[in-house]
């Protein structure tokens, strides 16, 4: 007898083939049968007439590592149809290392809530190796979504070298040998890859606050050693180049070259249509053609499926980590410390020079594009900083500094830095070597909330026709799963029954706006999230059990172990061959 049958739905298998109206039989959490009209006995029958049935969505770039320890249901993503997430991105992971060291690496890079950090530190579970961490994920946590972990280089480097040396020294030959041994064991145990980080914004908190995280202090030979470990096992090598040092991109290409050797399976953040450089997005297609078609690489960029809009509280924002005065402001623990900086004439002069300096930058710093949302002076709300300066009769940069000094985090503002234009955004999402992802789900909880990135792509496919629904579904299910080596993202007999049932007519809605909630997980601290998917998604199944029904979260999510640790299928295949 089957546990359940989903009848009469229009089924998209996730492979990009045209949908079929078939029934799906589920038994013991797996798809047992797929037929036009199932007649087998079943404990439960679900009539999906009028609904689209598809595999659960795969989110390839999250930072849920810490939140998993506190709230393993991952409800913010699951309610938008996500049933599998990749963690351990940007060199950050909990796979190895002392909890306090890992907390200091994580907190500022991902602007995680201090409440979340403290909750984790108070209840953190000890493990000594990445292999033990995998066991912890699989046996100790009531996983909601499936989890595919990467080994973070910052955690690895800090553990092998000690935190101080990892932030100040070049790795010795002995250090490299130890890192290599741990990395090999992690991949052989089932980690899907290794992540490194060259992005200059990412800073430490704690005693080493304001210093960039361990991965950024490595040299080419260290990165290359980890890349070769991934190459030998056809594992994923996730990277973030240093946009202020163009040579970093050439170093990544050098590591990824496939001429005369197997190509490195590399994913790079990020392909975006930036406000700062409106021509940049056009370069990704020819660059990828040369890299993958001519030089034998296997590179996938990642892109965001909607405008990249970031919310900020005064000067406490990741956007300010790009220049030294911004780093100093983020180093401060209190309003009084920041105001003391602002009282310094030399600091203000330096801030002005750095804000207006030319050169390569990520954040555009265009005051006419930075909107004031909340301010004790209500007359300024809804204005750009440039407009506020005109009203107050000030130079725009002087106005910005005065408002930051006077109101500090009581001043909340927003700016969109990339992907705000429809045509370039669609072109990036359509490119076969650019993966829709880069949601950063679980990170920057006060600054952004892109938990519904997969649905945003599907909405745009339906409303613009830039790709067919079956192609769009493939882009957020089987395609990323196959490239990352995950056994998920497809509806077929024998597959785990991770499914999304949605109302197709509701996909004509625009991309949902980000909103702020007071999150119980964070003891009421604010968090940026998405809502609106409840009118689109009817049901989400994980391992054959409904966890979302008519927009409501079912209690079993986070209380029953439904998700699994997704180990690399390529690693598992090699073991069988051996």
Helices and strands as residue ranges (DSSP letters): E 4-11, E 20-27, E 30-35, E 45-47, E 51-55, E 57-59, H 65-70, H 75-78, E 82-87, H 99-109, H 114-123, H 130-139, E 146-149, E 151-152, H 153-161, H 163-168, H 173-189, E 193-195, G 206-208, G 214-217, H 220-233, E 236-240, H 247-256, E 265-269, G 280-282, H 283-288, I 289-294, E 298-303, E 308-313, G 318-322, H 324-331, H 335-342, H 345-356, G 367-369, E 370-374, G 378-380, H 385-392, H 396-407, G 408-410, E 412-418, H 422-430, E 434-436, H 453-464, H 469-475, H 478-484, E 499-503, G 504-508, E 514-519, G 520-522, E 525-530, G 533-535, E 537-542, E 545-549, E 552-553, H 569-577
